[in-house]
Amino acid sequence: MYISLRIRKRAVLCIIAVLTMLAAVVTIPTLAKEEEDTAEGIKLPIIMYHSIVKDEGRSGEYVITPIELEKDLLYLKQNGYTTVFVNDVIRYVKRGGELPEKPVILTFDDGTYNYREYLLPLLEKYDMKATVSIVGAYTDAACEEAEPDPAYSYLDWQDVSVLRNSGRVEICNHSYDMHGLEGRRGVGQLEGESYEDYRKAFLNDTTKLQKLCDEHCGFQPNVYTYPFGITCESARRLVKNMGFEASLGVEEKMNIIKKGDESCLFGLYRYNRSGVISTEEFMKKALGA
């Protein structure tokens, strides 16, 4: 009797050991795959547009026609991409939010009036989102125009509100008046300029646009877009210290977004959409398609 029980016990232990090994074979690769996915992060292409002009003769490195823009949106839709805001990505990284399977961000720099004229209707037509970065000085000047022209005018404060209130556009700070290449280049620190002097200049400029957005539209941007992509270590530090939760650069690379890794939100890479190449050619580069 004793021997029989002992043999039986050994048999049970052997069965348990075998089942444990089999479970390990099944679960370890699954866990490894999940860890691998987490380590690799989510691929996030960001496309950078500038002006949208009907005259095909003006198409260039930073100008695209409404027809080509619509082709881009249709291509993304047909290939399973879902547009998201930078703030959707912030929520994913910092606050446990989720992202679609194939996210993409469409960014539009400088705040030209044609974003209201051509972009917004297309966003509504294809149920998409966009990120618009405004230059405060341009927006202030636009308020003086009686009749804006989509070919060259900029958004005024009412236009900014219309875009944002549509629910299809988020607004970013693109500086108040540092969008230039003469003297100071973008938000670069001048040669020989002390950190304190630079800090004062950057804070005055950036805070001015923050306050104007609040005064005219009732919000303050939480994303900073570097003018011309030109920046410096001092600017990067100040952007974070001011409470911006993400920033946009211009280097053409694929972004890898990871939950909990806030560093991936700063200096986000973007592919410039040139108006001199086809939708298919550009998307092959930007999406790796």
C-alpha positions in Angstrom: 0.0 0.0 0.0 2.7 2.4 1.0 4.8 1.6 -2.1 1.7 2.0 -4.4 1.0 5.5 -3.0 4.6 6.5 -3.3 4.7 5.4 -7.0 1.4 7.1 -7.6 2.7 10.3 -6.0 5.8 10.2 -8.2 3.7 9.7 -11.3 1.6 12.8 -10.4 4.7 14.8 -9.8 6.0 13.8 -13.2 2.8 14.7 -14.9 2.8 18.1 -13.2 6.4 18.7 -14.3 5.5 17.8 -17.9 2.5 20.1 -17.9 4.6 22.9 -16.4 7.2 22.5 -19.2 4.4 22.5 -21.8 2.9 25.7 -20.3 6.3 27.3 -20.4 6.7 26.4 -24.0 3.3 28.0 -24.8 3.5 31.1 -22.6 7.1 32.2 -22.8 7.1 33.0 -26.5 3.8 35.0 -26.0 5.3 37.0 -23.1 8.5 37.4 -25.1 6.5 38.8 -28.0 4.6 41.2 -25.8 7.9 42.4 -24.2 9.4 42.7 -27.7 6.4 44.8 -28.9 6.7 47.1 -25.8 10.4 47.5 -26.3 10.1 48.3 -30.0 7.2 50.7 -29.5 4.7 52.0 -32.0 5.8 53.4 -35.4 4.4 56.9 -35.9 5.0 58.7 -39.2 4.4 62.5 -39.1 3.8 64.4 -42.3 4.7 68.1 -42.4 2.8 70.4 -44.8 3.0 74.1 -45.3 0.9 76.2 -47.7 -1.9 74.9 -49.8 -2.4 76.9 -53.1 -4.6 76.1 -56.1 -2.2 77.5 -58.6 -0.2 74.5 -59.7 2.6 76.8 -61.0 3.3 77.7 -57.3 3.8 74.0 -56.2 7.2 73.6 -54.7 9.2 72.2 -51.8 6.8 73.8 -49.3 3.6 74.3 -51.4 1.0 71.7 -52.4 -2.3 72.0 -54.2 -5.6 71.1 -52.7 -5.9 68.3 -55.2 -2.6 66.7 -54.1 -3.6 67.1 -50.5 -6.9 65.2 -51.1 -4.9 62.5 -52.9 -2.7 62.2 -49.8 -5.7 61.9 -47.5 -7.4 59.3 -49.7 -4.2 57.3 -49.9 -3.9 57.2 -46.1 -7.6 56.2 -45.7 -7.4 53.5 -48.3 -4.2 52.0 -46.7 -5.7 51.8 -43.2 -4.0 54.8 -41.5 -5.9 56.7 -38.8 -5.0 60.4 -38.2 -4.3 61.3 -34.6 -3.4 64.5 -32.7 -0.1 65.0 -30.9 -2.2 65.1 -27.8 -3.5 61.6 -28.5 0.1 60.5 -28.5 0.8 62.4 -25.3 -2.2 60.6 -23.7 -0.8 57.2 -24.9 2.7 57.8 -23.5 1.8 59.5 -20.2 -1.8 58.7 -19.3 -2.6 55.2 -20.4 -4.4 56.2 -23.6 -4.6 54.0 -26.7 -3.6 54.6 -30.3 -5.0 53.0 -33.5 -3.2 50.2 -35.2 -1.7 52.5 -37.9 -1.5 56.0 -36.5 -0.3 59.0 -38.5 -0.1 62.8 -37.7 -0.7 65.4 -40.3 1.0 68.7 -39.3 0.5 72.1 -41.0 3.0 74.8 -40.2 2.9 78.7 -40.1 -0.9 79.1 -40.0 -1.8 80.1 -43.5 -5.4 81.0 -44.2 -5.8 78.3 -46.8 -6.0 75.8 -43.9 -9.4 77.1 -43.2 -10.3 77.4 -46.9 -9.1 74.0 -48.2 -7.8 71.9 -45.3 -10.8 72.0 -43.0 -13.4 70.8 -45.6 -11.1 67.9 -46.5 -10.7 66.9 -42.9 -14.5 66.9 -42.6 -14.9 64.9 -45.9 -12.5 62.2 -44.9 -13.2 62.3 -41.1 -9.6 63.2 -40.2 -7.6 65.3 -37.8 -4.7 67.7 -38.2 -2.2 69.6 -36.2 -1.7 73.3 -37.1 1.2 75.4 -35.8 0.6 79.2 -35.8 3.1 82.1 -35.7 1.6 84.8 -33.4 2.9 87.8 -35.3 1.4 86.5 -38.5 -2.0 85.9 -36.8 -2.0 89.4 -35.3 -1.2 90.9 -38.7 -4.0 88.9 -40.4 -6.5 90.6 -38.1 -5.8 93.8 -40.1 -6.8 92.3 -43.4 -10.3 93.1 -44.6 -10.5 90.3 -47.2 -8.1 87.3 -46.7 -6.8 85.6 -49.8 -6.1 81.8 -49.6 -3.1 82.4 -51.8 -1.1 84.4 -49.3 -3.0 85.4 -46.2 -2.7 83.9 -42.7 -5.3 82.8 -40.1 -6.6 85.5 -37.8 -7.8 84.7 -34.3 -11.3 84.0 -35.3 -10.0 81.5 -37.9 -7.9 79.8 -35.2 -11.0 79.5 -33.1 -13.0 78.1 -36.0 -10.4 75.4 -36.7 -10.0 74.4 -33.1 -13.7 74.4 -32.3 -14.3 72.1 -35.3 -12.8 69.3 -33.2 -10.6 68.3 -36.1 -7.6 70.6 -35.5 -5.3 71.1 -32.5 -3.1 74.3 -32.3 0.6 74.4 -31.5 2.9 77.3 -30.5 5.3 78.1 -33.5 6.7 81.1 -31.7 5.3 84.6 -31.6 8.0 86.3 -33.7 11.0 84.0 -34.0 10.1 82.5 -37.3 13.0 84.0 -39.2 16.5 83.4 -40.5 18.0 86.8 -40.3 20.0 87.6 -37.1 18.6 85.0 -34.8 17.9 81.8 -36.8 14.6 80.4 -35.5 15.0 79.9 -31.7 18.7 79.3 -31.9 20.9 81.0 -29.3 23.1 83.7 -30.7 26.9 83.4 -30.6 28.1 85.0 -27.4 24.6 85.4 -26.0 24.4 84.5 -22.3 21.9 81.9 -21.1 20.1 84.5 -19.1 19.7 86.9 -22.1 18.6 84.0 -24.3 16.2 82.7 -21.6 14.6 86.1 -21.4 14.1 86.4 -25.1 12.7 82.9 -25.6 10.3 83.2 -22.6 9.1 86.6 -23.7 8.4 85.4 -27.2 6.8 82.1 -26.3 4.7 83.4 -23.4 3.3 86.2 -25.6 1.8 83.7 -28.0 0.5 81.5 -25.1 -1.3 84.5 -23.6 -2.8 85.6 -26.9 -4.2 82.1 -27.5 -5.7 82.3 -24.1 -7.1 85.8 -24.6 -8.6 85.3 -28.0 -9.4 81.6 -28.1 -9.6 80.4 -24.4 -6.7 77.8 -24.5 -3.0 77.6 -24.3 -1.0 75.2 -26.6 0.9 72.4 -24.9 2.9 71.5 -28.0 5.8 73.6 -29.3 6.9 73.6 -32.9 10.5 74.8 -33.6 10.6 77.4 -36.3 12.5 75.8 -39.3 13.4 73.0 -36.9 16.2 75.2 -35.6 16.8 74.7 -31.9 19.5 74.5 -29.2 20.0 72.9 -25.8 18.8 76.0 -24.0 15.5 76.0 -26.0 14.9 72.3 -25.5 15.4 72.8 -21.7 13.1 75.9 -21.6 10.3 74.1 -23.7 10.2 71.4 -21.0 10.4 73.8 -18.1 7.5 75.9 -19.5 5.3 72.8 -19.3 5.0 71.9 -23.0 4.4 68.2 -23.2 5.8 67.6 -26.7 7.7 69.4 -29.4 8.0 69.1 -33.2 11.2 69.1 -35.2 11.9 68.7 -38.9 14.4 65.7 -39.2 13.0 63.1 -41.6 12.8 59.9 -39.6 10.2 57.5 -38.3 9.1 58.1 -34.7 9.0 55.2 -32.3 6.5 55.8 -29.5 6.7 53.9 -26.2 4.4 54.0 -23.2 6.0 55.7 -20.2 8.9 57.1 -22.3 8.3 60.9 -22.3 11.6 61.5 -24.1 10.0 60.2 -27.3 7.6 63.1 -27.3 10.2 65.8 -27.8 11.8 66.7 -31.1 9.3 64.5 -33.0 10.5 63.7 -36.5 8.5 64.8 -39.6 8.7 64.2 -43.3 8.3 67.3 -45.4 5.6 67.0 -48.0 7.0 68.5 -51.2 4.6 69.5 -53.9 6.9 68.4 -56.7 6.5 64.6 -56.2 3.5 62.4 -56.4 1.5 61.1 -53.5 2.7 57.5 -54.1 6.4 58.6 -54.2 6.1 60.6 -51.1 4.1 58.0 -49.1 6.7 55.4 -50.0 9.3 57.5 -48.2 7.2 58.7 -45.3 5.4 55.5 -44.4 7.9 53.0 -45.6 5.2 51.7 -47.9 
